[in-house]
Amino acid sequence: MHAEEAVTVTPEPLVTAGAIRVYERLLRPLKGYHRHRSVGVEHVPATGGAMLVMHHTLATYDAFLLGLDIYDATGRLPAAMGDDLIFKTPWLKDWAMDGGVRPANAGAGLRLLQEGHMLAVAPGGMWECLRPSSQARQHRWHERRGFVKLALRAQVPLVLAACPAGDDIYRIRESRITNGVYRRLRAPLPVARGVGLSLIPRPVQLTHFVAEPLVPPPLDPDREDEQVADLHARAMAVMEGLLARR
């Protein structure tokens, strides 16, 4: 082998085979229920470290529908960075770990990316998913720059994806109680409804749109803050464009 030839190392998958079977049993029916499709999956790298950056809806499972399409297209499932609340709940913690979810820790995320994993993140987090329907198809990323700094330091592409109609699965009311509980306890307490007055998801048609990768510039430690700000602005602009699609 010539010295200049690169060796691609495929990391051990973080999602267990059992979790994949559970995902498929749960997600295939949901995919049919929502007539779900993904546009632009070919932009997702088949190998190597990458960050899949998504818009967070209250339903949440729409992100897993995209993951299923990525798995069908590339054979890989993204690892995910989960909210701290997940790992404070014993049974949920074990299920999440089997499903490839890891704590939202910058050091752990950097290691996963450097090992060649695809890492899924929703920069707006729980606060974004609690948006009322009056703020549908918007993001809450303006103060969230950690994901960009992580991609810059790991030197991996950002692949942005959004499911605009995911905000229509539930009708969410503006609520001071929701906002207060989140600010004090970092816990979700939305006032929402699906079909009729129930929590059954509304059968809206879902389409994910995946953008071409944003490739970060070579890291310049002396200009890192400037590079982060520029890449963050580019990422927000791409996401806003995706959320405007129909």
Helices and strands as residue ranges (DSSP letters): H 17-33, E 37-39, G 41-43, E 50-54, H 61-74, E 79-82, G 84-88, H 90-98, E 101-103, H 106-114, E 118-121, H 125-129, G 133-135, H 146-154, E 158-162, G 164-168, E 171-172, H 176-185, E 192-193, E 207-210, G 221-223, H 224-243
